[in-house]
Amino acid sequence: MSDAIHHPFPEAPAEGEAVTIAPGILWMRLPLPMALDHVNIYALQDPEGWTLVDTGFSSRRTKAIWQRLLDGPLAGKPIRRLIVTHHHPDHIGLAGWFQAMGAELVTTRTAWLLARMLVLDVQATPTPEAMQFYRRAGLGPEALAEKAAQRPFNFADIVDPMPLGFTRIDEGDVLTAAGRRWQVRLGHGHAPDHATLWSLDDNLILGGDQLLPGISANIGVYPTEPEADPLGDWLASTAAYLAKNGWTHGQPWGQEVTLPAGFNTGLAGRGKGRSDWADLGVRGVNGGLGNHGAASLLLPGGSSGPAFLLYRNFNVILRYNNAQNYALGIGYLSDRLNGAGPLRAAFGPDAQGMTLADRQLLQRKLTAAGYDTQGSDGVIGSKTIAAINAFQSARGLPVTGQPSVDLLRML
């Protein structure tokens, strides 16, 4: 268990190249012409060829990159099967192209029906239903007039024609690829019936766009279903993933506790029963200890920060995302939404000697100085790092992108 999301591969694969992420599994990237500028693609080695997971857009550039991949990392072996996680064009765009090469298309019924319908539905101008959708969304007269005069995005612009025929997968199905059994679990919200693949033989998940480590999934409402609740669908899917990994309804993830003076912090990480922790002087911040089975002690900030007893449900959150801070944040947020108060103990300074309040102040001061951090939540993400870089560059300082107490003093 780590205290942050751990990326074992510091560099993403270069264009036309692949990175082996596990025996028999290659990771590749294809470019996208938008702010989110790539899609991750996987190749799973089988005895007589490859199984691909997703395809990228249909474009001359993407096909040329695929040819380099086929000739290079994939060693000229045939593509026997293509698993498409969902119907969005950056994932299904070249399904028909690979089918023409003899690949079997494997996807959910919903993904195939939606993609084929959209490929065949070419519009020269926005439909009345689309214009009504934009109007209800609040677009003013000028924006509506501009929309009405534009040729709308058509699926067929970036998705190859899709022939009849596919192999259906559904919730709970098991596929074999790269010497592993993969269980299909469906999610919703980003796309209906989005297939994710969970290895039954090791700790690997191919999550498509349903499970993303660094950003939230894109959740959108479209003219095709203007009254949809995709956020509710996505949250329900996440709850279903947790339930299938053993979440016990009605049981907490953990509780904040206090430790007696002189407590042996070497006991952190060890599992003990309720009475054992009580005998050691551990107490809940509200008095007693919960009777929820064996618990382990977590000291995320060392002996000077908050202390928690963690129950089985905490490990279920880690199964969804194996990052200690993530699991703590999710657990704490759920408690606050249920009416619990804030933590009694405060986290100490980070590795740079900065507290949460320091980091928030740094973001506010950078923004006030003209280096917009896009908020002041105390999380040092890409926007804050870019702002620090710009400030350091303008001042002739070494450009590190790292927050520090000295940087805060300069502002």
C-alpha positions in Angstrom: 0.0 0.0 0.0 1.4 3.4 -0.9 0.5 6.9 0.3 -0.2 8.1 -3.3 -1.0 6.8 -6.7 2.1 5.0 -7.9 2.9 5.0 -11.6 5.5 2.2 -12.1 6.4 3.4 -15.6 7.9 7.0 -15.5 7.7 7.5 -19.2 4.7 6.8 -21.5 5.4 4.9 -24.7 6.5 7.0 -27.6 4.5 7.2 -30.8 4.8 3.9 -32.6 6.4 2.2 -29.7 5.2 0.0 -26.8 6.0 -0.7 -23.2 5.7 -4.1 -21.6 3.6 -3.6 -18.4 3.3 -7.3 -17.5 4.3 -10.6 -19.2 2.4 -10.7 -22.5 0.8 -7.3 -22.2 1.9 -4.2 -24.2 0.9 -0.6 -23.5 0.7 1.8 -26.4 -0.6 5.4 -26.9 -2.3 7.0 -29.8 -2.7 10.7 -30.4 -6.0 12.6 -30.1 -6.6 16.1 -31.5 -7.9 17.6 -28.3 -6.8 18.8 -24.8 -6.8 15.2 -23.6 -4.3 14.4 -26.3 -4.0 10.6 -26.2 -5.8 7.3 -25.7 -4.2 4.3 -24.1 -4.3 1.0 -26.1 -3.2 -2.5 -25.0 -2.1 -5.6 -26.9 -2.4 -9.0 -25.2 -0.3 -11.8 -26.6 -2.0 -15.0 -27.4 -0.5 -18.2 -28.9 -1.5 -17.4 -32.5 -1.5 -13.6 -32.5 -2.7 -10.6 -30.5 -5.9 -9.4 -28.7 -6.2 -5.7 -28.8 -8.1 -3.5 -26.3 -9.4 -0.4 -28.1 -8.2 1.3 -31.3 -8.0 5.1 -31.3 -9.6 7.4 -33.9 -9.8 6.6 -37.6 -7.4 8.9 -39.3 -4.5 8.6 -41.8 -2.0 9.4 -39.0 -3.5 6.8 -36.6 -3.5 4.1 -39.2 0.1 4.9 -40.1 1.1 4.6 -36.4 -0.8 1.3 -36.2 1.2 0.0 -39.1 4.4 0.9 -37.3 3.1 -0.9 -34.3 2.1 -4.0 -36.3 5.4 -4.2 -38.0 7.5 -3.3 -34.9 6.4 -4.2 -31.3 3.7 -6.6 -32.5 6.2 -8.4 -34.7 4.0 -8.8 -37.7 1.7 -11.3 -35.9 -2.0 -11.1 -36.8 -4.6 -9.4 -34.8 -7.0 -12.2 -33.9 -9.4 -10.3 -31.7 -10.3 -6.8 -30.8 -12.0 -6.0 -27.4 -13.7 -2.6 -27.4 -14.5 -1.2 -24.0 -17.1 1.3 -25.1 -18.6 3.1 -28.1 -16.7 6.4 -28.0 -14.8 7.0 -31.2 -11.4 7.1 -29.7 -12.0 3.5 -28.6 -14.0 2.0 -31.5 -12.8 4.2 -34.3 -10.8 1.5 -36.2 -12.9 -1.5 -35.2 -14.1 -1.9 -38.8 -10.5 -1.5 -40.1 -9.3 -4.4 -37.9 -12.4 -6.5 -38.8 -11.4 -6.1 -42.4 -8.1 -7.7 -41.5 -9.9 -10.6 -40.0 -10.1 -9.6 -36.4 -13.1 -10.7 -34.3 -14.9 -7.7 -32.7 -15.8 -8.3 -29.0 -17.8 -5.7 -27.1 -21.1 -5.1 -25.3 -24.3 -5.1 -27.2 -25.0 -1.5 -26.2 -21.6 -0.3 -27.5 -21.9 -2.1 -30.8 -25.5 -0.9 -31.4 -24.7 2.7 -30.5 -21.6 2.9 -32.6 -23.2 1.3 -35.7 -26.2 3.6 -35.4 -24.1 6.7 -35.0 -21.8 5.7 -37.9 -24.9 5.5 -40.1 -26.4 8.8 -38.8 -24.8 11.5 -40.8 -26.2 15.0 -40.4 -25.4 18.0 -42.5 -27.0 20.5 -40.0 -28.0 20.2 -36.4 -31.3 18.5 -35.8 -34.2 20.3 -34.2 -33.8 18.1 -31.1 -30.1 19.2 -30.8 -31.0 22.8 -31.1 -33.7 22.5 -28.4 -31.1 20.8 -26.2 -28.6 23.7 -26.7 -31.4 26.2 -26.0 -32.4 24.4 -22.8 -28.8 24.3 -21.8 -28.7 28.2 -21.8 -27.1 29.1 -25.1 -28.0 32.7 -26.1 -29.3 33.8 -29.5 -25.8 34.4 -31.0 -24.4 31.1 -29.9 -27.5 29.3 -31.2 -27.3 31.0 -34.5 -23.7 29.9 -34.8 -24.5 26.3 -33.9 -27.4 26.3 -36.5 -25.0 27.3 -39.3 -22.3 24.8 -38.4 -22.0 21.2 -39.7 -22.2 19.2 -36.5 -19.8 16.5 -35.5 -20.6 13.2 -37.1 -19.4 9.9 -35.8 -18.5 8.8 -39.3 -15.9 11.6 -39.5 -13.5 9.6 -37.3 -15.0 6.1 -37.1 -14.5 3.6 -40.0 -17.6 1.8 -41.4 -18.6 -1.1 -39.2 -19.7 -4.3 -40.8 -22.4 -6.5 -39.5 -21.4 -8.9 -36.8 -19.7 -8.9 -33.4 -19.3 -11.1 -30.3 -21.2 -10.0 -27.3 -19.7 -9.7 -23.7 -21.7 -9.0 -20.6 -21.4 -8.6 -16.9 -19.6 -11.5 -15.3 -18.3 -13.1 -18.5 -14.7 -14.4 -18.4 -12.3 -14.0 -21.3 -8.9 -15.5 -21.7 -6.0 -13.5 -23.1 -2.3 -13.1 -22.4 -2.4 -16.3 -20.3 -4.9 -14.8 -17.9 -8.6 -15.0 -17.2 -10.3 -11.6 -17.3 -13.7 -11.0 -15.7 -15.9 -8.5 -17.4 -17.5 -5.8 -15.2 -19.7 -3.2 -16.7 -19.8 0.4 -15.7 -22.0 3.4 -16.6 -21.9 7.2 -16.5 -19.0 7.8 -18.9 -20.6 5.5 -21.5 -23.4 3.0 -21.1 -22.3 -0.6 -20.6 -18.6 0.3 -20.5 -16.6 -2.9 -20.2 -13.7 -3.1 -17.8 -11.5 -6.2 -17.6 -10.4 -7.5 -14.1 -7.7 -10.2 -14.1 -8.6 -13.2 -12.0 -4.9 -14.3 -11.9 -3.0 -11.2 -10.9 -3.6 -7.6 -9.8 -4.3 -6.1 -13.2 -7.4 -4.1 -14.4 -7.9 -2.7 -17.8 -10.4 0.1 -17.0 -10.8 2.0 -20.3 -12.2 5.4 -19.4 -14.4 4.1 -16.5 -11.4 3.9 -14.1 -8.8 6.7 -14.4 -5.9 7.2 -12.0 -5.3 10.9 -12.3 -8.4 12.6 -13.5 -12.2 12.1 -13.3 -14.0 10.3 -16.1 -15.7 12.7 -18.5 -19.4 12.7 -17.5 -21.7 14.4 -20.1 -25.3 14.8 -21.1 -26.1 14.8 -24.8 -29.1 15.5 -27.1 -29.7 11.8 -27.5 -30.8 11.5 -23.8 -31.3 15.1 -22.5 -32.7 14.0 -19.1 -30.0 11.5 -18.4 -28.2 11.4 -15.0 -24.8 10.1 -16.0 -23.2 11.2 -12.7 -25.7 9.1 -10.8 -24.9 6.2 -13.1 -21.2 6.6 -12.6 -21.5 6.7 -8.8 -23.8 3.7 -8.8 -21.2 1.8 -10.9 -18.5 2.7 -8.5 -20.6 1.5 -5.6 -21.2 -1.8 -7.5 -17.4 -2.2 -8.0 -16.9 -1.8 -4.3 -19.7 -4.3 -3.5 -18.3 -6.9 -5.8 -14.9 -6.5 -4.1 -16.4 -7.3 -0.6 -17.8 -4.0 0.8 -19.9 -4.7 3.8 -22.9 -2.4 3.9 -23.4 -0.6 7.2 -19.8 -1.1 8.4 -17.4 1.8 8.5 -14.1 2.0 6.7 -12.3 3.1 9.8 -12.4 5.6 12.6 -10.1 8.4 14.0 -8.6 7.4 17.3 -6.3 8.9 20.0 -3.2 7.2 21.3 -1.9 7.4 24.9 1.4 9.0 25.7 4.4 6.8 25.0 2.4 4.6 22.6 4.6 2.2 20.6 4.1 3.5 17.0 5.8 0.3 15.8 2.4 -1.3 16.1 1.2 0.7 13.1 0.1 -1.6 10.3 -0.6 -4.6 12.6 -4.0 -6.1 12.9 -5.6 -6.6 16.3 -9.0 -7.1 17.8 -11.0 -4.3 19.5 -10.2 -5.4 23.0 -6.5 -5.6 22.2 -6.4 -2.0 21.0 -8.4 -0.9 24.0 -6.0 -2.6 26.4 -3.2 -0.6 24.7 -5.0 2.7 25.5 -6.4 3.4 22.0 -9.6 5.3 22.2 -12.0 6.7 19.6 -12.0 10.4 19.3 -15.7 10.3 20.4 -15.0 7.8 23.2 -15.3 4.1 22.4 -14.0 1.8 19.7 -16.2 0.3 17.1 -16.9 -3.4 17.2 -16.2 -4.2 13.6 -13.8 -7.0 13.7 -10.0 -6.9 13.5 -8.5 -3.5 12.7 -5.1 -2.2 11.8 -3.5 1.1 13.0 -2.6 3.8 10.4 -0.4 6.8 11.2 -0.4 8.6 7.8 1.4 11.6 9.2 3.6 9.8 11.7 3.3 10.0 15.4 2.4 13.8 15.4 -0.6 13.5 13.0 -4.0 11.9 13.0 -4.3 8.2 13.9 -6.9 5.8 12.4 -8.1 2.2 13.1 -8.9 0.7 9.7 -11.5 -2.0 9.1 -12.1 -4.4 6.3 -13.9 -1.9 4.1 -10.8 0.2 3.9 -9.1 -2.6 2.0 -12.0 -2.8 -0.3 -11.4 0.9 -1.2 -7.8 0.0 -1.8 -8.8 -2.7 -4.2 -10.6 0.0 -6.2 -7.6 2.4 -6.0 -4.5 1.2 -4.2 -3.4 4.5 -2.8 -3.5 5.2 0.9 -4.3 8.9 0.7 -7.0 8.2 -1.9 -8.7 5.7 0.4 -8.4 8.0 3.4 -9.9 10.8 1.4 -12.8 8.8 0.2 -13.5 7.4 3.6 -13.3 10.9 5.2 -15.5 12.5 2.6 -18.2 9.8 3.0 -18.2 10.4 6.7 -18.6 14.2 6.3 -21.4 13.6 3.8 -23.1 11.5 6.5 -22.9 14.3 9.0 -19.6 13.6 10.8 -17.4 16.5 11.9 -13.9 17.3 10.8 -10.8 15.4 12.0 -9.7 16.2 15.5 -6.0 16.0 14.8 -4.2 18.0 12.1 -1.7 16.7 9.6 1.8 18.1 10.0 4.0 19.7 7.3 4.7 17.8 4.1 8.2 16.9 2.8 8.7 20.5 1.8 7.8 21.7 5.4 4.4 23.1 4.2 1.1 22.6 5.8 -2.2 22.5 3.9 -2.8 26.1 4.9 0.6 27.0 3.5 -0.1 25.4 0.2 -3.4 27.1 -0.1 -1.8 30.4 0.7 0.8 29.8 -1.9 -1.8 29.1 -4.5 -3.7 32.3 -3.6 -0.6 34.4 -3.8 0.5 32.9 -7.1 -2.9 33.7 -8.6 -2.8 37.2 -7.2 0.6 37.7 -8.8 -0.8 36.8 -12.2 0.1 33.1 -12.2 -3.3 31.4 -12.0 -3.4 28.1 -10.2 -7.1 27.5 -11.0 -8.1 27.3 -7.4 -6.6 27.1 -3.9 -7.4 23.6 -2.6 -3.9 23.0 -1.3 -3.4 20.2 -3.8 -0.2 20.7 -5.9 -1.4 19.6 -9.3 -0.4 20.4 -12.9 -1.9 23.9 -12.8 -0.1 24.9 -9.7 3.2 23.4 -10.9 2.8 25.3 -14.2 2.2 28.5 -12.2 5.3 27.9 -10.1 7.3 27.2 -13.2 6.2 30.5 -14.8 6.9 32.4 -11.6 10.4 30.9 -11.2 11.2 31.5 -14.9 10.0 35.1 -14.7 12.2 35.7 -11.6 15.3 34.0 -13.1 15.1 31.2 -10.5 15.8 27.5 -11.1 12.6 26.2 -12.6 11.7 23.2 -10.4 7.9 23.5 -10.2 8.2 22.5 -6.5 6.4 24.4 -3.7 8.4 25.5 -0.8 8.4 27.8 2.3 11.1 30.0 0.6 8.8 30.3 -2.5 5.9 31.4 -0.3 8.1 34.0 1.4 9.1 35.4 -2.0 5.4 36.0 -2.8 
